[in-house]
Amino acid sequence: MPTAHPALKYLQPGWYAAVMGLSGLSLAWHRAAPLMGEPAGRIAWGVGLLAALVFGLLALATLLRGWRHAEAWAEDCRHPVRHTFIATLPVSVILLATLAVVLHGPSIAALWLWRAGALAQLGVTLWVLARWWRGNGPGGLQWASATPALLVPIVGNVLVPLAGVPLGQAEWSAAQFGIGLLFWPVVMALVVVRVALQGLWPERLLPSAYIVIAPPAVIGTSALQLGAPALVVWALWGMALFSLLWVATLTRRIAALPFGLPHWGMGFPLAALAALTLRLATPGGLLAVLGPVLLALSTLVILALIAGTLRGLRDGSLLAPEPMASIMPAPAGAERDVKP
């Protein structure tokens, strides 16, 4: 039996959030090209290629991890929070297919990549939601799992039309889009009730609050692909913008945290909002100013995330056992700690 590098054991599925962030940023820069010219298009290509490279490296590492540390993968699947991040893998595939379509044009390769991502996303969503039928017991819908991370499988389904419609798959795209529309408000309600009854999730997971920006932002962009009325899309843009203002009130607390993998939960939502804003922008309008501002913000945040990731890999603080943190509030005089 080969000797495994110990760091590989801690390569959790949430690492694909980096691919999501880079892919979203590439799409946002592509949307900026009509306002900012060809340089924006070249940046979109460069960031898109980086996203594909990161995905390839992570995919190889994931296969190696599954072979050498099958028990670690099984633990991810059982974990009340971490299991939802398995959806970041098919979401990344859908986003890469979308990049292939918008940057290069529809093709057979993009169609098969989209099909693989969409079907895998459907399967992961069904697997995650099927756990709810277990009730509030082990492996079921516990308060510990009611965090914004639960939105990740939902977001994957509403991404499907972005490449599906140009690839001639509008009907299937609309059907899978409907799954996200159905469960987005359900999950948001669960998260709010969890906060009211159980309190916030652990501090180290606080950056995941930014995920609440993603559903309305992505739904708005996909709705345009499906021919939704403009006022509906503007309403979704308003929801996404207010979600940004809402989670921005946590900025000071998030900035005080040491860098960790959960910080990548900020990248894709910010890029998705920038992309929708740029999509709605018209020359001389207010969004023609706000769009580039949001694009700059998402770019700076993702550059900071890349820098933090490189530092974490260099000093060994990322691919390491997670610190113990309370997921469920402990009763007075007692402690109840589990790994997030």
C-alpha positions as CSV (number, residue, x, y, z in Angstrom):
1,M,0.0,0.0,0.0
2,P,1.6,3.3,-1.0
3,T,2.3,5.9,1.6
4,A,0.0,8.8,1.3
5,H,0.9,12.4,1.8
6,P,-0.9,13.3,5.1
7,A,-2.1,16.7,3.7
8,L,-4.1,14.9,1.0
9,K,-6.5,13.5,3.7
10,Y,-7.7,17.1,4.4
11,L,-8.5,18.1,0.8
12,Q,-12.2,18.6,1.5
13,P,-14.8,19.0,-1.3
14,G,-15.1,22.7,-0.3
15,W,-11.9,23.4,-2.2
16,Y,-13.9,23.5,-5.4
17,A,-15.3,26.8,-4.2
18,A,-12.1,28.3,-5.5
19,V,-13.0,27.0,-9.0
20,M,-16.5,28.5,-8.5
21,G,-15.0,31.9,-7.5
22,L,-12.6,32.0,-10.4
23,S,-15.2,30.9,-12.9
24,G,-17.7,33.5,-11.7
25,L,-15.0,36.2,-11.9
26,S,-14.3,35.2,-15.5
27,L,-18.0,35.4,-16.4
28,A,-18.2,38.8,-14.7
29,W,-15.2,40.1,-16.7
30,H,-16.8,38.8,-19.9
31,R,-20.0,40.7,-19.1
32,A,-17.8,43.8,-18.6
33,A,-16.5,43.7,-22.2
34,P,-19.3,45.8,-23.7
35,L,-18.6,48.6,-21.2
36,M,-14.8,48.2,-20.8
37,G,-13.7,46.9,-24.2
38,E,-11.4,44.1,-25.3
39,P,-9.0,44.2,-22.3
40,A,-12.0,42.9,-20.2
41,G,-12.4,40.0,-22.6
42,R,-8.7,39.1,-22.3
43,I,-8.9,39.1,-18.5
44,A,-12.0,36.9,-18.8
45,W,-10.0,34.4,-20.8
46,G,-7.0,34.4,-18.5
47,V,-9.1,33.9,-15.3
48,G,-11.2,31.2,-17.1
49,L,-8.0,29.3,-18.0
50,L,-6.8,29.6,-14.4
51,A,-10.2,28.2,-13.2
52,A,-9.8,25.2,-15.6
53,L,-6.3,24.6,-14.4
54,V,-7.3,24.7,-10.7
55,F,-10.2,22.3,-11.5
56,G,-7.9,19.9,-13.2
57,L,-5.4,19.8,-10.3
58,L,-8.2,19.4,-7.7
59,A,-9.9,16.7,-9.8
60,L,-6.7,14.7,-9.9
61,A,-6.1,15.3,-6.2
62,T,-9.7,14.2,-5.4
63,L,-9.3,11.0,-7.2
64,L,-6.0,10.3,-5.4
65,R,-7.6,11.2,-2.1
66,G,-10.5,8.8,-2.8
67,W,-8.1,6.0,-3.4
68,R,-5.7,6.6,-0.5
69,H,-8.2,8.1,2.1
70,A,-11.6,6.6,1.4
71,E,-12.5,7.0,5.1
72,A,-12.0,10.8,4.8
73,W,-14.3,11.0,1.9
74,A,-16.9,8.9,3.8
75,E,-16.6,11.3,6.7
76,D,-17.3,14.2,4.4
77,C,-20.4,12.5,3.2
78,R,-21.7,12.0,6.8
79,H,-20.8,15.4,8.1
80,P,-23.8,17.6,8.9
81,V,-22.3,20.7,7.1
82,R,-19.4,19.4,4.9
83,H,-21.6,17.1,2.9
84,T,-23.3,20.1,1.2
85,F,-20.0,21.2,-0.3
86,I,-19.8,18.0,-2.4
87,A,-22.1,20.0,-4.7
88,T,-19.3,22.4,-5.5
89,L,-17.8,19.7,-7.7
90,P,-20.7,19.4,-10.2
91,V,-21.3,23.2,-9.9
92,S,-17.7,23.7,-11.0
93,V,-18.3,21.5,-14.0
94,I,-21.4,23.5,-15.0
95,L,-19.5,26.7,-14.7
96,L,-16.6,25.5,-16.8
97,A,-19.1,24.4,-19.5
98,T,-20.7,27.9,-19.3
99,L,-17.2,29.5,-19.7
100,A,-16.6,27.3,-22.7
101,V,-19.8,28.5,-24.3
102,V,-19.5,32.2,-23.6
103,L,-15.8,32.4,-24.4
104,H,-15.5,30.0,-27.3
105,G,-19.1,29.3,-28.4
106,P,-21.3,26.2,-28.3
107,S,-19.6,22.9,-29.2
108,I,-20.1,19.2,-28.7
109,A,-17.4,19.2,-26.0
110,A,-19.2,21.9,-24.1
111,L,-22.5,20.1,-24.5
112,W,-21.2,16.9,-23.0
113,L,-19.5,18.8,-20.2
114,W,-22.7,20.6,-19.5
115,R,-24.7,17.3,-19.5
116,A,-22.2,15.7,-17.1
117,G,-22.4,18.7,-14.7
118,A,-26.2,19.1,-14.8
119,L,-26.9,15.4,-14.2
120,A,-24.3,15.2,-11.5
121,Q,-25.8,18.3,-9.9
122,L,-29.2,16.8,-10.0
123,G,-28.0,13.6,-8.4
124,V,-26.1,15.5,-5.6
125,T,-29.1,17.7,-4.9
126,L,-31.4,14.6,-4.6
127,W,-28.9,13.0,-2.3
128,V,-28.6,16.0,-0.1
129,L,-32.4,16.6,0.1
130,A,-33.1,12.9,0.6
131,R,-31.3,13.1,3.9
132,W,-34.0,15.3,5.2
133,W,-36.4,12.3,5.2
134,R,-34.4,10.9,8.1
135,G,-35.8,13.5,10.3
136,N,-33.7,15.4,12.9
137,G,-31.7,12.3,13.8
138,P,-28.1,11.4,12.8
139,G,-27.6,12.1,9.1
140,G,-30.9,14.0,8.8
141,L,-32.0,17.6,8.8
142,Q,-30.3,18.9,12.0
143,W,-29.9,22.5,13.0
144,A,-26.2,22.0,12.5
145,S,-26.7,21.6,8.8
146,A,-29.0,24.7,8.4
147,T,-26.2,27.1,7.4
148,P,-25.9,29.1,4.1
149,A,-23.7,26.2,2.8
150,L,-27.0,24.3,2.3
151,L,-27.7,26.8,-0.5
152,V,-24.8,25.4,-2.6
153,P,-26.7,22.5,-4.1
154,I,-29.6,24.9,-4.8
155,V,-27.4,27.4,-6.7
156,G,-26.0,24.6,-8.9
157,N,-29.5,23.9,-10.4
158,V,-30.2,27.6,-11.2
159,L,-26.9,27.8,-13.0
160,V,-27.9,25.2,-15.6
161,P,-29.6,27.6,-18.1
162,L,-26.5,29.8,-18.5
163,A,-25.0,27.2,-20.8
164,G,-28.0,25.0,-21.4
165,V,-30.0,27.6,-23.4
166,P,-27.2,28.5,-25.9
167,L,-26.6,24.7,-26.3
168,G,-30.2,24.2,-27.3
169,Q,-31.3,22.6,-24.1
170,A,-33.8,25.2,-22.9
171,E,-36.5,22.8,-21.8
172,W,-34.3,20.8,-19.5
173,S,-32.6,23.9,-18.3
174,A,-35.9,25.4,-17.3
175,A,-36.9,22.2,-15.5
176,Q,-33.7,22.0,-13.4
177,F,-33.9,25.8,-12.8
178,G,-37.3,25.1,-11.2
179,I,-35.7,22.9,-8.6
180,G,-33.6,25.8,-7.4
181,L,-36.6,28.1,-7.4
182,L,-38.5,25.7,-5.3
183,F,-35.9,25.1,-2.6
184,W,-34.2,28.5,-2.4
185,P,-36.8,30.1,-0.1
186,V,-37.1,26.8,1.9
187,V,-33.4,26.8,2.7
188,M,-33.4,30.5,3.5
189,A,-36.3,30.0,5.9
190,L,-34.4,27.2,7.6
191,V,-31.3,29.3,8.0
192,V,-33.2,32.2,9.5
193,V,-35.1,29.9,11.9
194,R,-31.8,28.3,12.9
195,V,-30.3,31.7,13.7
196,A,-33.4,32.6,15.8
197,L,-33.5,29.3,17.7
198,Q,-29.9,28.1,17.8
199,G,-27.8,31.1,17.1
200,L,-25.2,31.6,14.4
201,W,-22.9,28.9,13.0
202,P,-19.3,28.8,14.3
203,E,-17.3,31.9,13.8
204,R,-14.8,30.3,11.4
205,L,-17.7,29.5,9.1
206,L,-19.0,33.1,9.2
207,P,-17.7,34.0,5.6
208,S,-20.3,31.5,4.3
209,A,-23.0,34.1,5.0
210,Y,-22.0,35.6,1.7
211,I,-23.5,32.6,0.0
212,V,-27.0,34.1,0.5
213,I,-26.1,36.6,-2.3
214,A,-25.7,33.9,-4.9
215,P,-29.3,32.5,-5.4
216,P,-31.0,35.8,-6.4
217,A,-27.9,36.9,-8.5
218,V,-27.7,33.6,-10.4
219,I,-31.5,33.2,-10.7
220,G,-31.6,36.7,-12.2
221,T,-28.9,36.0,-14.8
222,S,-30.4,32.6,-15.7
223,A,-33.9,34.1,-15.9
224,L,-32.7,36.4,-18.6
225,Q,-31.5,33.4,-20.6
226,L,-35.0,31.8,-20.2
227,G,-36.7,35.0,-21.4
228,A,-38.1,36.2,-18.1
229,P,-39.7,39.8,-18.0
230,A,-37.1,42.5,-17.3
231,L,-38.9,43.7,-14.1
232,V,-38.7,40.2,-12.6
233,V,-34.9,40.3,-13.2
234,W,-34.6,43.7,-11.7
235,A,-36.5,42.5,-8.6
236,L,-33.9,39.6,-8.3
237,W,-31.1,42.1,-8.7
238,G,-32.5,44.1,-5.8
239,M,-32.7,41.0,-3.6
240,A,-29.0,40.2,-4.4
241,L,-27.8,43.8,-3.8
242,F,-29.7,44.0,-0.5
243,S,-28.2,40.6,0.5
244,L,-24.8,42.1,-0.1
245,L,-25.5,45.0,2.1
246,W,-27.0,42.7,4.7
247,V,-23.9,40.4,4.9
248,A,-21.6,43.4,4.7
249,T,-22.6,44.2,8.3
250,L,-20.5,41.1,9.2
251,T,-17.3,42.5,7.5
252,R,-15.5,43.5,10.7
253,R,-16.1,40.1,12.3
254,I,-15.0,38.3,9.2
255,A,-11.9,40.4,8.8
256,A,-10.8,39.5,12.3
257,L,-10.8,35.8,11.5
258,P,-7.7,33.9,10.5
259,F,-7.9,32.9,6.8
260,G,-9.5,29.5,6.1
261,L,-11.2,27.6,3.4
262,P,-14.7,29.0,4.3
263,H,-13.5,32.4,3.1
264,W,-13.8,31.1,-0.5
265,G,-17.6,31.2,0.2
266,M,-17.3,35.0,-0.5
267,G,-15.8,34.7,-4.0
268,F,-18.5,33.3,-6.3
269,P,-21.5,35.3,-4.8
270,L,-19.7,38.6,-5.2
271,A,-18.8,37.7,-8.8
272,A,-22.3,36.6,-9.6
273,L,-23.8,39.9,-8.4
274,A,-21.2,41.8,-10.5
275,A,-22.1,39.7,-13.5
276,L,-25.8,40.4,-13.2
277,T,-25.2,44.1,-12.6
278,L,-23.1,44.4,-15.7
279,R,-25.6,42.4,-17.7
280,L,-28.3,44.9,-16.8
281,A,-26.1,47.9,-17.3
282,T,-26.6,50.3,-20.1
283,P,-24.1,53.0,-21.2
284,G,-24.5,56.2,-19.2
285,G,-26.8,54.5,-16.6
286,L,-26.3,54.1,-12.9
287,L,-25.4,50.4,-13.3
288,A,-22.7,51.3,-15.8
289,V,-20.9,52.8,-12.8
290,L,-22.0,50.3,-10.1
291,G,-21.2,47.3,-12.3
292,P,-17.5,48.1,-12.6
293,V,-17.3,48.9,-8.9
294,L,-18.8,45.5,-8.0
295,L,-16.4,43.9,-10.5
296,A,-13.5,45.6,-8.9
297,L,-14.7,44.5,-5.4
298,S,-15.1,40.9,-6.4
299,T,-11.7,40.9,-8.2
300,L,-9.9,42.3,-5.1
301,V,-11.6,39.9,-2.8
302,I,-10.7,36.9,-5.0
303,L,-7.1,38.1,-5.3
304,A,-7.0,38.3,-1.5
305,L,-8.5,34.8,-1.3
306,I,-5.8,33.5,-3.7
307,A,-3.1,35.2,-1.6
308,G,-4.5,33.7,1.6
309,T,-4.7,30.3,0.0
310,L,-1.1,30.4,-1.2
311,R,0.0,31.5,2.3
312,G,-2.1,28.7,3.9
313,L,-0.6,26.1,1.7
314,R,2.9,27.3,2.3
315,D,2.6,27.3,6.1
316,G,0.5,24.2,6.2
317,S,-2.6,25.8,7.9
318,L,-5.1,24.8,5.2
319,L,-4.4,21.1,4.5
320,A,-4.5,20.2,8.2
321,P,-7.1,18.9,10.7
322,E,-9.8,21.4,11.4
323,P,-10.0,23.1,14.7
324,M,-12.7,22.0,17.1
325,A,-15.7,24.4,17.0
326,S,-19.1,24.3,18.4
327,I,-21.8,23.7,15.8
328,M,-24.7,23.3,18.2
329,P,-25.1,25.8,21.1
330,A,-24.1,24.2,24.3
331,P,-26.4,24.3,27.4
332,A,-25.2,26.4,30.3
333,G,-22.3,24.7,32.1
334,A,-21.7,22.2,29.3
335,E,-19.8,22.0,26.0
336,R,-20.7,20.1,22.9
337,D,-18.1,20.4,20.3
338,V,-17.9,18.8,16.8
339,K,-15.8,19.5,13.8
340,P,-17.4,21.9,11.3
